[in-house]
Amino acid sequence: MTTIGFIGSGRVGGTLARLAADAGHDVVLSNSRGPGTLRDLARDLGPRARAATVEEAARDGDLVVVCVPFHAYRQVPVAPLRGKVVIDTTNYNPDRDGRLADLDAGRVTSAGLLQAHLPESFVVKAFSNIFHKHLATLGRPAGAPDRSALAVTGDDAAAKATVAELIGTLGYDAYDAGALDDSRRFAPGTPANHAYLDPEGMFAAPGRSVSADRLAALLASA
Ligand SMILES: NC(=O)c1ccc[n+]([C@@H]2O[C@H](COP(=O)([O-])OP(=O)(O)OC[C@H]3O[C@@H](n4cnc5c(N)ncnc54)[C@H](OP(=O)(O)O)[C@@H]3O)[C@@H](O)[C@H]2O)c1
């Protein structure tokens, strides 16, 4: 089992931390306001969870998940993440993050910018195109007919394999969607970004399961 550091422990970070702790991983939670504000969540997640500072979560995680509003990506600490696999769950949302011309023009991706900020880390994009409530409910045991696949992109094959293995423990199959730049194929506004939404209730739980074949077709249509 792995120790997973969380930089950002809100809706996505908290949901992933719960899945990870339930799967037997140790989780280290952090946010912008400090560990005192995460003690209740840590207690709720059980003995495998603890609240820490951002630096500690980055240092102690064997792998680290970035779950902050995209505009905060430059505050992710660089030094403690050197040589580590970093999962990027963020999405660029201009209304929240402010406009970035390079992203608007498609010259870069949000994951590419995080990778440029962390040049000695191995950034893998995952979990960014599934609503947190659906992430919480769509997990299934390996081999279940309605087990969903989640897209994974990255420039380092070993890092992608590490994340795929983690995803497997959380109730999902990983689907290799290519290099980090290919994460644009499941960015907000793409068909694959809506894949897991309930066809009737949109954000209503439990969402809908998405097979690897279905995901591949949606990614190809972007
Ligand atoms: N919500 C979804 O279903 C969903 C799905 C896929 C992807 N995403 C993307 O995932 C990211 C997180 O979304 P979310 O919905 O989980 O947001 P959220 O609920 O608002 O949580 C954000 C977390 O990031 C922390 N944070 C903010 N600035 C920080 C900083 N400078 N250093 C450390 N921690 C910081 C916040 O801590 P404080 O509260 O202490 O500030 C909070 O714990 C976003 O980029 C979003 O676009 C969201």
The ligand as an SDF file (V2000), in Angstrom:
LIG
                    3D

 48 52  0  0  0  0  0  0  0  0999 V2000
  -15.5190   19.2560   -7.9660 N   0  0  0  0  0  0  0  0  0  0  0  0
  -15.4020   18.3330   -8.9090 C   0  0  0  0  0  0  0  0  0  0  0  0
  -16.2540   17.4550   -9.0430 O   0  0  0  0  0  0  0  0  0  0  0  0
  -14.1730   18.3180   -9.7980 C   0  0  0  0  0  0  0  0  0  0  0  0
  -14.0350   17.2510  -10.6760 C   0  0  0  0  0  0  0  0  0  0  0  0
  -12.8730   17.1610  -11.4510 C   0  0  0  0  0  0  0  0  0  0  0  0
  -11.8770   18.1240  -11.3440 C   0  0  0  0  0  0  0  0  0  0  0  0
  -12.0540   19.1810  -10.4880 N   0  0  0  0  0  0  0  0  0  0  0  0
  -10.9420   20.1300  -10.3710 C   0  0  0  0  0  0  0  0  0  0  0  0
  -10.1910   19.7120   -9.2210 O   0  0  0  0  0  0  0  0  0  0  0  0
   -9.6820   20.8550   -8.5390 C   0  0  0  0  0  0  0  0  0  0  0  0
  -10.2410   20.8670   -7.1230 C   0  0  0  0  0  0  0  0  0  0  0  0
  -11.6470   20.9990   -7.1920 O   0  0  0  0  0  0  0  0  0  0  0  0
  -12.5780   20.8240   -5.9120 P   0  0  0  0  0  0  0  0  0  0  0  0
  -13.9580   20.8470   -6.4230 O   0  0  0  0  0  0  0  0  0  0  0  0
  -12.0990   19.7010   -5.0790 O   0  0  0  0  0  0  0  0  0  0  0  0
  -12.2940   22.2150   -5.1640 O   0  0  0  0  0  0  0  0  0  0  0  0
  -12.6400   22.5800   -3.6560 P   0  0  0  0  0  0  0  0  0  0  0  0
  -13.7060   21.7060   -3.1310 O   0  0  0  0  0  0  0  0  0  0  0  0
  -12.8310   24.0550   -3.6480 O   0  0  0  0  0  0  0  0  0  0  0  0
  -11.2910   22.2340   -2.8800 O   0  0  0  0  0  0  0  0  0  0  0  0
  -10.1070   22.9060   -3.1620 C   0  0  0  0  0  0  0  0  0  0  0  0
   -9.0810   22.5140   -2.1430 C   0  0  0  0  0  0  0  0  0  0  0  0
   -7.8430   23.1360   -2.4980 O   0  0  0  0  0  0  0  0  0  0  0  0
   -7.3350   23.7780   -1.3460 C   0  0  0  0  0  0  0  0  0  0  0  0
   -6.4670   24.8830   -1.7420 N   0  0  0  0  0  0  0  0  0  0  0  0
   -6.7890   26.0410   -2.3680 C   0  0  0  0  0  0  0  0  0  0  0  0
   -5.6860   26.7770   -2.5770 N   0  0  0  0  0  0  0  0  0  0  0  0
   -4.6470   26.0730   -2.0600 C   0  0  0  0  0  0  0  0  0  0  0  0
   -3.2780   26.3130   -1.9620 C   0  0  0  0  0  0  0  0  0  0  0  0
   -2.7200   27.4290   -2.4450 N   0  0  0  0  0  0  0  0  0  0  0  0
   -2.5040   25.3850   -1.3450 N   0  0  0  0  0  0  0  0  0  0  0  0
   -3.0560   24.2510   -0.8520 C   0  0  0  0  0  0  0  0  0  0  0  0
   -4.3650   23.9580   -0.9230 N   0  0  0  0  0  0  0  0  0  0  0  0
   -5.1490   24.8700   -1.5200 C   0  0  0  0  0  0  0  0  0  0  0  0
   -8.5430   24.2200   -0.5780 C   0  0  0  0  0  0  0  0  0  0  0  0
   -8.1770   24.4920    0.7450 O   0  0  0  0  0  0  0  0  0  0  0  0
   -8.8390   25.6990    1.5660 P   0  0  0  0  0  0  0  0  0  0  0  0
  -10.2780   25.3770    1.6360 O   0  0  0  0  0  0  0  0  0  0  0  0
   -8.1210   25.6690    2.8800 O   0  0  0  0  0  0  0  0  0  0  0  0
   -8.5410   26.9450    0.7530 O   0  0  0  0  0  0  0  0  0  0  0  0
   -9.4170   22.9730   -0.7180 C   0  0  0  0  0  0  0  0  0  0  0  0
   -9.0250   21.9840    0.1960 O   0  0  0  0  0  0  0  0  0  0  0  0
  -10.1160   22.0640   -9.3510 C   0  0  0  0  0  0  0  0  0  0  0  0
   -9.0620   22.4270  -10.2130 O   0  0  0  0  0  0  0  0  0  0  0  0
  -11.3180   21.5650  -10.1230 C   0  0  0  0  0  0  0  0  0  0  0  0
  -11.5010   22.2770  -11.3250 O   0  0  0  0  0  0  0  0  0  0  0  0
  -13.1690   19.2890   -9.7090 C   0  0  0  0  0  0  0  0  0  0  0  0
  1  2  1  0
  2  3  2  0
  2  4  1  0
  4  5  1  0
  4 48  2  0
  5  6  2  0
  6  7  1  0
  7  8  2  0
  8  9  1  0
  8 48  1  0
  9 10  1  0
  9 46  1  0
 10 11  1  0
 11 12  1  0
 11 44  1  0
 12 13  1  0
 13 14  1  0
 14 15  2  0
 14 16  1  0
 14 17  1  0
 17 18  1  0
 18 19  2  0
 18 20  1  0
 18 21  1  0
 21 22  1  0
 22 23  1  0
 23 24  1  0
 23 42  1  0
 24 25  1  0
 25 26  1  0
 25 36  1  0
 26 27  1  0
 26 35  1  0
 27 28  2  0
 28 29  1  0
 29 30  1  0
 29 35  2  0
 30 31  1  0
 30 32  2  0
 32 33  1  0
 33 34  2  0
 34 35  1  0
 36 37  1  0
 36 42  1  0
 37 38  1  0
 38 39  2  0
 38 40  1  0
 38 41  1  0
 42 43  1  0
 44 45  1  0
 44 46  1  0
 46 47  1  0
M  CHG  2   8   1  16  -1
M  END
$$$$
